[in-house]
Amino acid sequence: MVNNWLDIIQNYLLPPTCILCGNQGQASRDICQPCAALLVTNPYCCYRCGIPFVHAPTGPILCGDCQKRMPGFDETHAPFKHQSVIRFLISGLKFRRQFKNARLLGLLMADYLKISAEMPDCLVPVPLHPRRYRERGFNQSIEIARTLSRELAIPIDLDCCIRSRNTPHQIDLPAKERRKNMRNAFTVNGPLRFDHIAIVDDVMTTGTTVSELARALKKAGAARVDVWVCARA
């Protein structure tokens, strides 16, 4: 009830405004209905890694890559494809410090996750190496996780693991080199207090980073590790 009144007051004093076009937002979101219609969803995908399928499967199935090499995590929830509006919102947050984008991305994810995901015991945002954190000044995964935590009433654990190796950027590396690059990149301060963990990140490309983090969390005692990302490339 208190949160409902806070939302009513906030919407009265600061009515939601669409980040994309400046028109009035809808449903307490900073996005209007026409712009929301431009979101490219990811309804048909591998349940393990979230990679989109061209055609709708008859049920939950694994993609070819997951059948050949099973990732360290158990499920992926990626409500959107890394295209169009979502790509613009993520890049604005990541590279232009548009923190209002993090709230919108978190709210859009929460709307999807309330229906589609089994709720974990805690959220673990993908950590940045301290040097990378100092350079950027913030961690976009933490910013998104804060909104998810509030909307879904799930605690965030920012202390259970660190990025112990300052790995080079992965964007131009082939899959094999990405795996080598991320090997032993995370250190977990175990034993963990939670059995079911959801890793939170902005976008998944190959899944190498979150797979390595999931393996480290499981080695420290987690029974199940899912991945929650805004978008899948």
C-alpha positions in Angstrom: 0.0 0.0 0.0 2.8 2.4 0.9 4.6 1.7 -2.4 1.3 2.3 -4.3 0.9 5.7 -2.7 4.5 6.6 -3.4 4.0 5.7 -7.1 0.8 7.8 -7.2 2.6 10.8 -5.7 5.6 10.4 -8.0 3.5 10.1 -11.1 1.6 13.2 -10.1 4.7 15.3 -9.4 6.9 13.7 -12.1 4.6 12.2 -14.7 6.3 9.5 -16.8 7.8 10.9 -20.1 8.8 8.7 -23.0 12.6 8.6 -23.2 12.4 8.0 -26.9 10.0 10.6 -28.2 9.2 12.9 -25.3 5.5 12.1 -25.2 3.6 11.1 -22.1 4.6 7.6 -20.8 2.2 4.9 -20.0 1.6 2.7 -16.9 4.3 4.5 -14.9 6.9 3.7 -17.5 9.0 6.2 -19.3 7.9 4.9 -22.7 4.7 5.6 -24.7 2.5 3.0 -26.3 3.7 3.7 -29.9 7.4 3.4 -28.9 6.7 0.3 -26.8 5.2 -1.3 -29.9 8.7 -1.0 -31.5 10.3 -3.3 -28.9 11.5 -6.5 -30.5 10.6 -9.4 -28.2 12.3 -12.8 -28.0 9.4 -15.3 -27.7 10.9 -18.3 -29.4 14.4 -19.2 -28.0 16.6 -21.8 -26.5 15.5 -22.2 -22.9 19.1 -22.7 -21.7 20.9 -19.8 -23.5 18.0 -17.6 -24.8 19.3 -17.5 -28.4 16.4 -16.7 -30.7 14.9 -19.4 -33.0 13.7 -18.6 -36.5 10.5 -20.7 -36.0 8.4 -21.4 -33.0 9.4 -24.7 -31.3 6.8 -27.2 -30.2 8.1 -27.0 -26.6 11.2 -26.1 -24.5 14.2 -27.3 -26.5 18.0 -26.7 -26.6 19.8 -25.0 -29.4 22.6 -26.9 -31.2 25.4 -25.0 -29.4 23.9 -25.9 -25.9 23.6 -29.6 -27.0 27.2 -29.6 -28.0 28.6 -27.6 -25.0 26.3 -27.1 -22.1 26.8 -23.7 -20.4 27.3 -23.3 -16.7 23.9 -21.7 -16.1 20.5 -23.5 -16.0 18.1 -21.1 -17.8 18.2 -17.8 -19.5 15.4 -15.2 -19.5 16.0 -12.6 -22.2 12.7 -10.9 -23.0 14.0 -8.8 -25.9 16.3 -9.1 -28.9 19.3 -6.7 -29.0 17.8 -4.5 -31.7 16.1 -1.2 -32.2 14.7 0.4 -29.1 16.3 -1.9 -26.6 19.7 -1.5 -28.2 19.3 2.3 -28.0 18.3 2.1 -24.3 21.2 -0.2 -23.3 23.9 1.8 -25.2 22.5 5.1 -23.7 22.9 3.6 -20.2 26.2 2.0 -20.8 28.1 4.7 -22.7 26.2 7.9 -22.0 25.2 7.4 -18.4 21.5 7.7 -19.0 20.5 6.2 -15.7 16.8 6.7 -16.3 17.2 4.0 -19.0 18.2 1.5 -16.3 14.9 2.0 -14.4 12.9 1.5 -17.6 14.9 -1.6 -18.6 14.4 -3.0 -15.2 10.7 -2.3 -15.2 10.3 -3.9 -18.7 12.2 -7.0 -17.5 10.2 -7.2 -14.3 6.9 -7.2 -16.3 8.2 -10.2 -18.2 9.8 -12.1 -15.3 6.7 -11.9 -13.1 5.0 -14.1 -15.6 7.8 -16.2 -17.1 10.5 -16.9 -14.5 10.8 -18.9 -11.3 11.9 -16.4 -8.6 15.4 -16.9 -7.2 16.7 -16.4 -3.7 18.9 -13.5 -4.7 20.2 -11.4 -7.7 23.9 -11.2 -8.5 24.8 -8.5 -11.1 27.8 -9.4 -13.3 30.7 -7.6 -11.5 33.1 -5.3 -13.2 36.8 -5.4 -12.4 37.7 -2.6 -10.0 39.8 -0.9 -12.7 37.0 -1.0 -15.2 34.6 0.2 -12.5 36.8 3.2 -11.8 37.0 4.0 -15.5 33.3 3.8 -16.1 32.1 5.1 -12.6 29.2 2.7 -12.4 28.1 -0.9 -13.2 25.1 -0.9 -15.6 24.1 -4.4 -14.4 23.8 -3.2 -10.8 21.7 -0.2 -11.9 19.2 -2.6 -13.7 19.3 -5.1 -10.8 18.2 -2.4 -8.3 14.9 -1.9 -10.1 14.4 -5.6 -10.4 15.1 -6.1 -6.7 12.5 -3.4 -5.8 9.9 -4.6 -8.2 10.2 -8.3 -7.5 11.2 -8.1 -3.8 14.4 -10.1 -4.3 17.6 -9.1 -2.5 20.8 -8.2 -4.3 24.1 -9.7 -3.3 27.0 -7.3 -4.3 29.6 -8.9 -2.1 29.5 -12.7 -2.9 31.8 -12.4 -5.9 34.4 -10.2 -7.5 35.9 -10.0 -11.0 39.5 -10.9 -10.1 40.9 -10.7 -13.6 40.7 -7.5 -15.7 39.9 -9.4 -18.9 40.2 -7.7 -22.3 37.0 -6.7 -24.1 35.3 -9.8 -25.7 33.6 -8.1 -28.6 36.1 -9.0 -31.3 37.1 -12.4 -30.0 35.9 -15.7 -31.5 34.0 -18.1 -29.1 37.1 -20.2 -28.3 39.2 -17.2 -27.4 36.3 -15.8 -25.3 36.2 -18.9 -23.2 40.0 -18.8 -22.7 39.8 -15.1 -21.9 37.2 -15.6 -19.2 38.7 -18.6 -17.5 39.0 -18.1 -13.8 37.9 -14.4 -14.2 35.6 -14.5 -11.1 36.3 -15.3 -7.4 33.4 -16.2 -5.2 33.5 -15.4 -1.5 31.8 -18.7 -0.4 30.1 -20.5 1.0 27.0 -19.0 -0.5 23.9 -18.2 1.6 21.5 -18.8 -1.4 20.6 -22.0 -3.3 19.0 -20.3 -6.4 20.7 -17.3 -7.9 19.8 -15.2 -10.9 22.8 -13.4 -12.6 21.7 -10.0 -14.0 23.3 -8.4 -17.0 22.3 -6.0 -19.8 22.9 -8.1 -22.9 24.1 -11.6 -23.7 26.2 -12.1 -26.8 27.8 -15.6 -26.6 27.1 -16.2 -22.9 30.7 -16.9 -22.1 30.9 -14.3 -19.3 27.8 -15.4 -17.5 28.6 -19.1 -18.0 32.0 -18.6 -16.3 30.3 -16.7 -13.4 27.7 -19.4 -13.1 30.3 -22.1 -12.8 32.1 -20.2 -10.1 28.8 -19.7 -8.2 28.0 -23.4 -8.4 31.4 -24.4 -7.3 30.9 -22.2 -4.2 27.6 -24.0 -3.4 24.8 -22.6 -5.5 22.4 -25.4 -6.6 20.8 -23.5 -9.5 21.9 -20.4 -11.5 19.8 -18.6 -14.0 20.6 -15.7 -16.2 18.4 -12.6 -16.5 19.3 -10.2 -19.3 17.5 -7.4 -21.0 18.4 -8.6 -24.5 19.9 -11.5 -26.4 22.1 -10.8 -29.4 
